[in-house]
Amino acid sequence: MSEIVALDPTRLVIAALIGLVILLALIIRFKVPAMIAILIGAVLIGLGAGMPLDQIVKAVDDGVGNTLKGIALLVGLGSMFGAILEISGGAKVLAVTMVDKLGERKAAWAMAITGMVIAIPVFFDAGLIILIPLAFSLARRTGRSTLSYAIPLLAGLAVGHAFIPPTPGPVLVATMLGADLGRVILVGLVCGVAAIIVAGVLWGARCGRKYFVPAPEEAGEATAEPYDHPGARLPSFGTVVTIILIPLILIILKSITGVVDALAPARKVIGFLGEPFVALTIATVAAMILLGHRNGYTAAELEKVMTKSLEPVGLILLVTACGGVLRYILQYSGLGDIIGHAVASAALPVVVVAFVVAAVVRISVGSATVAMTMAAGIVAAMPEVAGLSPMHLACITAAVAGGATVCSHFNDSGFWLVKTLMGMDEKTTLKTWTVMETLVGGTGFLVALVISFFA
């Protein structure tokens, strides 16, 4: 193992600034894939700071290995789990049942809660495409603006996507920070509920009154039924909810048994079952049996669906791995110490720093994944983080997620997807969707900041 060499602080800061500017320029100006841009930026920081070459190589190896070992299985299992939920019609069942139970007067709540739950196992884009026809149907039935139902749905999807594991984003941040996933889920739920109320229900009602966006006429034909399969039958609402809750409950139970002495006898068993990869494996197998085989899908058909769901996983993992490289370059070079001392002298809470860094990257690059990865890497390199409580680390994870959510605009693919599906112009999309995303991220951050004062 090579020794970590002390570097000149001034040179290190200049190298880091130049490296990060080059990284952003590669993504924004030259459209270089995020994975390549982050890797180049990290290596340039190391070279510019004067790190020995073998130390740069070590940072790359450690960054890739230590980052992926905590997240690779989770992203793959979560992707397969979400694919089964999608093709079985489970997501649609959940949405329709929630609206029926709560009624049209509380349909905004139903859409928001459904969006949050669905976004935990299903990627944001897929969840939106599956559920947006229901918002269109409600708008046509009531004669109200589609935004009355779409904004709560979008807020719920954004919350589930950003704040609540086993969604890849918060999992990768928690992994890089060494945060306990059970506490991340609990903090994420509190932040998420507050964000749904502010950005989904309240802001959705205002948007519905101020901007009339009619449901597209072709909405019913634009989205094929996910369960359009000969012999398939829809799963029950209870089955869908139970399967989605399996990993969340097991992970939370693991955290509880770790601090409750009365549960000590069951600590090893529950601790094993609550390991994220075990919990997700159980949920995925349950989904295969209860949502797949029981509802008419053959083993070959499920295998095909689950294999195809892994196609986008490679990109997510590679971007995450390169974010790990950036984190270890910053840590091994000593920049983490410099940032930590600057934060201490400025009296800024680490939670605030985490949010600001993620927000700056999000606004500049557009990608929430890149923003989470870079912010987590920078914060994880700060020595102060090692001494923080598990709950404080969970709050930092939520703050990074909040910063990576705000200000979705022209450089974010989600902006254009929402604009296209909703049939809005750019100006209206900025006034509704962009503000909603900012409210989701900002509200989640403020709640996390408050919790951190008591952590």
N, C-alpha and C positions, 0 to 999 in steps of 0.2 A: 504494500500500500504506500503510495507516494505521500510525502508530508505536504500539508497545506501551508503554502508560503504566504507571509504577510505582504500585502500589496499596498502601493501608495494610494491613500484614500481619494485624493483629488483626481488622479488618473483613473481610478476605478469609477468614480461618479461620472466623469466625462465619457468614459467608454460605455457605461450603462446607458446614458442618455442617447449617445450616437447609435448604439445597437438597437435600442427600442424605437428610435425614429426610423432607422432603416427597416426594421421589422414592419412597422405600420405602413411605410411607403411601399414596401414589396406587396403587401396585401391590398392596400387602397389604390395605389397608382398603377402598379404593374400586374395586378390580379394574380399574383403568385399564390398557389395553394397555401392555406394557413400552416399546414404541417412543415412545409419547406421553409416558409418565412420565419416561423418561430425557431426552427433549428438553426438557420443561418444567423438570425439575430443573437441567439444564445452563444453560439461559437464566436461571433464577432466581439461580443462583450468580453468573453474570456481572453481572446487574443489581444484586444485593445487594452485590457487591464493588466496584461503581462503575466497571465497565469501560465505555468509550465504546460507544455503540450500533453504530457501524460496525465496531468490533473484535469485538463479539459476532457480527455478521453474517459477518465474515471467519472466525471460528472455526467457525461452522456450515458455511460453504462448504468450508473446508479439511478439516474433520472428515469430511464426507460424501465429498468427492472423493478425498482421499488414502487413506481407509480402503477404499472400495469398489474402487478401481482395483487393489488387490492381492488381492482375494478374490472379487469377483463372478463372474468366469469359473470359478474353481475350485469354488465352491459349485454352480453350475449344471451343470458337467461331471460333478462327483462324484455329483450327484443322478441324472443320466441313466445314468451307469455303474452305479450301485447298482440302479436299476430294471431294467436288462437282466439283471444278475446274479440278481435276485430272480425275475423271471418265467421265466427259462430253467431254473430249478431248480439253478443252479450252487451256491447256498448250501447246499441240501439235500445235493447230491452231496458237497461238501466235508465236511460234518458226518458223514454216514454212512460215508464212506471213512475218515475219521480214527478213528472208533470201531472199524471193522472192523480197521484196521491195528494199533491199539494194544491192542485187546481190551477186554473189559468190566472187567477189573481196573484198567485205566488209562483208563477212560472219562471220568473227571473231567478228566484232562489233555486228552483229545481234545475235550471240550466247551469247555474254557477256551480252547484254542488256536484252535478253530474260531470261537468267539465273537469273539476279538480280530481275526482276519483278516477276518471278515465285516463287523465294525463299521467297518472302514476305508472301504469304499465305500458301505455301506448304513446308513441311519439306525437308531439304537438300537431304536426301537419296531418297525420293520419286521423287523429281524434277530431280535428276540425272538419275534415272532409266527411267523416262518418256522421257527425252530429249536426252540421249546419243545415241540412234539409229540415230537421225538426224545428229549428228557429224560423225558417221560411214558412213552414206549415202553420205555426202559431201566429205569425204575422198576418198571413192570409185569412186565418180564421177570425182574428180579432180586429183586423183592419188597421192595426198599429204599425209603426215603423219597425222594420226588421231589427234595427239597433236595440230596441227594447229587450230583445231576447238574445241577440248575437253578442252584444257587449258582455252581459253576465256569463255567457258560455265561454267567450274568449278569455275573460278574467279568470274563470275557473281553470281553464286549460293552462293559462300562463302560470298560475299558482302551483298547480300540480307539477308542471314541467320544471319550475325553478326551485321550489322550496322543499319538496317532499321525496326522500328516497323511497323505493329504489330507482327513481328516475336518474339517468346517468349524470346530469349536471351536479346536483348536490352530493351525489356519491363520490364523484371525482374530487370535489373540493374537500369533503370530509376526509377522504383518504390522504390527500396531500397535507392536511392540517393535523391528521391524527385524531380527529373528532369521533366521538362515540355516535354511531348511527341512530341508536335509540333516542338519544337526546336531540339529535338533529331532526328526527321525525317529529318529536313533541314540540320543539321550537318552531319548526316549519309549519305545523298545523296551526299553532297560535298566530303566527305571522300571516299564514294563508287565509285564515278566516277573517282577520281584520282587513286584509287586502281585498277579499271578495266583497265584503260589505261596502267598502269605500269605492273601489274601482269597478265592481260588477253591478251590485244592486243600485247604489246611489248614482254613480256616474252613468250607468246604463239607462236609468229612468230619465235622467236629464238629456242624454243623447236622443232617446226615443221621442222626447217632447220637442227638441230643438231641430233635429234633422230627420226628415221623413225619407227613409230609404225603402222603397217597395221591394217585396220578394221577387226575385227573377222569375219570369214566366216558365223558363225551362228548368227550374230548380229540381223538379221531380225526376227529370230525365238526366240531369247532369251527374248524379251520383248513383252508381249501381248499388244494389243492396249487397252488403258484405256477406250475407248468408244465402246468396242465390245459388243454391246447390240442391240437386235432385235428392229427395229423401231427407233433407236436413230439417230439423225442427228447432224452434228457439228455446234457449235455456230459460230457467225461471229466474226471477229477480233475486230471490234469496241465494240461489247457487252462485250467481255472478258476484254479488256483494261478498259472500263468504270467501270465495277464492281470491278476490282482490285484497281482502283484509288479512289473509294468512301471513304473508311476509311482514306486514306492518306489525301485527300483534306479536309474532314471534321475536322480532328484533326489539320491540319495546319491552317485552317480558325479560329478555336477556339483560337489558339495562336495569330493570327493576330488581331482579334477583341479585345483581351485583352490589346493591346498597341496602337491601332489606334482609336483616339477619334471620328472620323467621323462615325465609325461603332458602336458606343455606343448603339444606339437604338436597334440594332439587337444582342447585346452582350449576352443576356440571352438565346435567342432561339438558336443562333449558338453555344454558350457555351454548351448547353444541347446536341445538335446534334453532337458536337465535342468531347463529353465524349467518351473515347475509347470503352467502352462496347456498347454504343448506336451506334457509327459509325460502329463497327463490326457487330452488330446485323442487321443493315440496309443492309450492304453488304452481309451478309449470307442469309437473306431473298430474296434479289435480285438474288443471285446465285441460290437459290432453284427454283425460278420462271423462270428466264431467261436462266439458264444453265441446270436446271433439268427438270421441268415440260414441258417447251416449246420444249425441245429436246427429249422427248419420255420417260422420267423416271416417274414412278408412285410414289405416296406419300409413299407407303410401301417400294419401292426400295430405295428412298432417305433416309428414316428413318433408314433403315438397314445400308447404307453406312456411314451416319453421326454418328450413334451410334458406329460403328466399329472404326471410326476415333478417338474416345475418348480413345481407349485402351492404347496408349502410354502416354496420358496426365497425368495419375495418377503419374507415375514415375517422370515426369518433375516437377509437382507441389510439390511432396514430397522432392525432392532434393532442390528445391527452398526454401521451407519452412525451411528445416534444415539449409540452408545458412542464412536465416533470424535469426535463433537461434544463429548461430555463431556471426552474426553482433551484436545482443543484449547482448550476453555474453561479447564481447569485449567492447561494449559501457558502460554497467553497471559496468564492472570491473574497468574501467578507462584506459584500454589499448589504447583506441582511443586518449585520451589526450597525452599519452606518445609518440605514433606514430606521432601525430601532432606536438609536440614539437621537436621531432627528425627531422622531415621533415623541420620545420622552421629553425632549427639551421644548417641543411645541405643545405639550400637554394634550395631545390628541388621542382619544381612545383608539385602540387597534381596530375596533369595529367600524369606526368612521373611516379610517385609512383604507380598510378593506373595501368598503362601499365606494369610496371616491375613485380608487384605482380601477375597480371593475367598471364603474360608470364611464370613466374616460375612455377605456378601451372599447366598451360597448358602443359609445357614440362614434368613435373613430372608425372602428372596423365593422360593426354591425352584427357580428357573430356572438351570440351569448356564450357558446362553448369556449371560444377563444378568450372572451372577457373573463369567464370564470377561471380558466386555466392559468392565464397570466396573473390575475389578481391573487389567486391561491398560491402560485409559485412565489410571488414577491412577499406576501405576508408570511408564508411558511418559513422563509429564509430569515425572518426576524427572530432573534434569540428570546425575546420576551414571550413569544407564543408558547414555548416549551413549559413555562411555569404557570400557564393559565388553567383554570378549572375546566372539566369536561363541558359544563353548561356554557361557559364563556366561549369555548371553541365552537360549540353549536351555534351560538349567536353570531360569531364571525362568519361561519358557513352561510347563515341566512343573509348576512349583510353582503357577502360576495354575490349571492344569488340575486339579491335586490338590485345591486349595481349593474349586474349583467342583464337585467330585464328592462331598465328604463330606456326611454327615448328611441324606440324602434322607428327608423325612418327609411330613406331611400336605399341605404346600403344593407338593409336587412331583408332577407327573402320572405320572412313572415309578413312584412309590410305589403309586399306585392301579392302574396297569396290571399290575404284578407281583402285587399282592394279588389282583386279579380273575382273572388267568390261572392262578395257582397255587391259588386257592380257599382262601386263608388269611385269618384274622382280622387286625385291625389290630395287636394286640399281638404276634402271631407275626411279622408282616411287619416290625415295628420291631426285633425281636430278631434277625432274620436278614438281610433285605435292607438295612435301614438301617445295621447294623453292617458288613455287607459293603462298602457304598459308602464308609463311613468308613475302613475298612481299605485299600481301593483308593486313595483320595485321600491318606491319611496315609502309606502305604508309598511311593507314588510321590513324594511331597514329600520324604520323608527321603532317598530315594536321590538325588534331584536336588540336595538340600542337600549331601550328601557329595561328589557330582561337582563341585559349584560350588567347593569348597575347592581343587580341583586345576585349575580352569579358568583 
